[in-house]
Amino acid sequence: MTMIRADLDELLVLSRLFPAWTWAALPDRNVIVAADADAGVLRPYWMPALLCMDTHLAAKFVLQLNSE
């Protein structure tokens, strides 16, 4: 699977366009993953640099991605 680059705003837009996706952060691999309940992992995104520096901020951002 190809890693996709996206900034924070693009990830927020994607989370609103596809509300069924579940988001997760993998800080040890610098990845944010979008998953679907049926298909599993749909898209891996390189974690934006701001989130790589702060795992607490990454966790808060993922909560925001998963909120409706």
Protein Blocks (a to p, Z undefined) as FASTA:
>chain_A
ZZddddfklmmmmmmmmmmbccdddfknopacdddfklopfbdcdddfklmmpmklmmmm
mmmmmpZZ
